[in-house]
Amino acid sequence: MDSELLGTFVLPGEKLGEMNTNPIKIGNGLVIRNGSIVSSKCGILQFKKPDKYWINNNQKRYNPIVGQHVIGFITQKAGTNYLVDLGTNVPAVLSFFGFPGATKKNRPQLKINDTVYARIVVSNGTEEPQIVCMDKNERASGFGQLEGGYCFKCSLNLSRKFLQPRNKILSYLGKKLKFEIAVGVNGRIWINSGSVQDTILITNAIQKTEGLTEKPARKVINMLFDNMM
């Protein structure tokens, strides 16, 4: 990889380096073509020791990938399916039977605009994405309807940041307030807390810490709490 390109803005299709005897890990926005490392998105080329490269961009439209966790809004009933807005080009399909133990007589009765936390199970680019509200073992595991609370949009980068296991910023917020959270990799975060004021505070804290490491993020959070408490 050309070290001079690190931290610079690159365009889709730009050749960034060659694969050599030193293996590297490539992430979001990079592909390998004929032995060369090529950008597939525009953005800033980033590097993390010891060997990971990726492109940091603020892509606004979500492209579904099988296995990802997403937050969607019910937009329509169609036969034995719900159509769900994930922020993609076309709505996703959620079967009435895509819930743990669902049968014709026993299934969730969702309404238009209800919010669901789901998992992508089909996404091939030729048909509508398909989602279910259960894990691989057909257990709930936190999936399903998200009742109450507040759902807000954010950048795809921010939602991926808060999907990381043991996120230190969320842990710090959790020591100050009790709340539930669901994070969709499609740029949506759902918060449910004890009051509207707490929900607003947590939402602001998450949004204002985008791009910050743990120490400066804590300072921002403390400032928000001092101003609102």
N, C-alpha and C positions, 0 to 999 in steps of 0.2 A: 504494500500500500504506500502511495506517495505521501510521506509525512508532511510535505508542504501544503497539502490540501486540507489538513485537519483544521477545523474551526472555520472553514470557508464555505460559501454557498455553492452547491452543485446542482446541476440540472439532470432530468431524466435522460438516460442513455449515455451519460458521460463516463468514460473509462477512467477508473481511479487507481488501478494497479493490476498486478499480476499475482496469481496464486503461485507460490514457490514452495521450497522444501520446508519452510516454517509455517505450520498450519495456523490459521486464524479463524475466529468465529465472526460470522457476519449476521447482522440483525436487520431490523426494520429499514426498508428502503434500499437494500443492497441485494444483488443477484450475481451469480457466476455464469458467464457466457464464454465458451471456448477458452477456458482457462484464465479469463480476465474478470476482475471485479468491476461491476457496472452499476451505476445508480438507477433505480427504478422510480424514484420520486425526487422532487426538488426539496432542498432543505440544507441544514448545516451538518457536515460530516463530523461525527463524534468518535471518540476513542476512550475505552476504559481498560486499564491494565488488568491482566497482562496481554490480552490478545483479542478483545472484542471491538468491532467497528459497527456503526449504524448511522442512519441519517435521521436527524431530529427535525421534524416538520410539524406544522399545525394543520394537518389534514382535517377537513371538516366533515367529509362524508365517510361513513363507516363501511368497510368491506367485510362481510361476515366470514368467519373461518370456523370450521367444525371444532367443537369443544369449548369455544369461548362462552363466557357468561355475559348476558346482555339484559338490559332493562327495556321493556317495550310497553306500548299503550294499545289496548284493544280498539280497533277501528270499525270492525264489522263482523257479523256472523255469516258464514257461508257454508251451508250444508252441515256437516259434522265438524267443521273447523271454525276457528277464530282467525281473523286477519289481524296482524300485529305490526304497528309502526316501530321499526328499529332505527329509523334515520337512514335507511338504505333506499336504493332506486325503486324497489318494489317491496310491498309488505311481506312479512314472514307468515308462515302458516303454522298455527298451533292447533293440533287435533284436540277434540273434546276428551280423547283418551290419553293425552300426553301428560297425565298427572298420576301420582301414585295411587294404585287401586281403583282407578276410574272405570266405571261401567256405564251402560245406557241409563240406568236409574240413579247411579251415584257418581256425579261429576260436579266440578265447580260451576256455578252459574255466574259467569262473568258478564259484565255490562260494558257498553261502549265507554271508552276513556278510562276504564280500570287499568291499573298498572301491574305488570307481572315481571318477575325475575326468572329468567329462563336460560337454557343451554342450547347452543346451535348443534343440530345433529345432521343436517344436510345443507351443503352449500357448494354448488358445482358450476355456477355461472350461467347455466342454461335454464334453470327453473327457480321458482321462489324458494328462498331459504326456509328450512323447517326447524322448528324449535320445540322443546319439551320443557315441562316444569318439574323435572326430577333428575337425579344423577344417573350414572351408568348402571347402578344396581336397582333402579326404579324406586329410590327413596327420595323423600322431600329434600333433605339436606339444605334447607334455606330457600329452595326454589318455590315458586307459586305466586299467588296474589300478594302485592304489597299494599296493605290497607293503612289508610291514614298517612301521616307523614308528608314529606315534601320532596319532589323530584326536580332536579335542576340540570341543565345542560352544562357541559364543560368541554374543554379540548380533549381529543383522544389521548394526548400525552399525559394530561392530568389524571384521567381515569385509569390509565395503565399504571401510573405511579402509585395510586392508592389501592391497586389490586395486588401489589407486591406483599408477600407474607410478612407479618410482623412489622408493618409500616410504623416507623417511630413517631411520625407526626400524629397519626391516629391514636397511637398508644398514649401520647402526651395529652391529647384532647380528652381521651377516655378517663384520665385521672382527674380531670376538672369537671366533666359533666357525664351523666349517663345518657346513652343514646344507642339506637340501632342504625346500622348503615348497610346499604347494598350498593355495590359498585359494578356498573356495566362497562365492559371494554368499549362499548359503542358511544362513549362520551356522555353518560348519564349517571348521576349519583342520587340515591334516595336516602333521606335522613328522617328519622322519627325519634323525637325526644319528649321530655316532660312538658315543654311549653313552646309556644310560637317564638318567644324571645330566644330560648336556647337553640332552637332550630336555625334561626337567622344567624346567630353567633357562630354556630358550627359551620354553616354554609359559607359565611364570609371568611372564616379561618381557612377552610379548604381552598377556596378560590384565590385568596391572597398569598398562599404559600406555594403556588405553582412556580417551579423553577428554583426553589430555595432548598438548601441543605438543612439538616436538623437544627443547628444552632440559630441561624437567622430566622428560621420558621418559628422557633419557640419565642423569640423576641416579638414577632408579629402577633402571635397568638396571645401573649401576655398583654400586649398593648390593646388588643381588641377587648379582652376581658376587663381591663382597667377602665376602658371607656364606656362599657355597657353595664357593668355590675354596680 
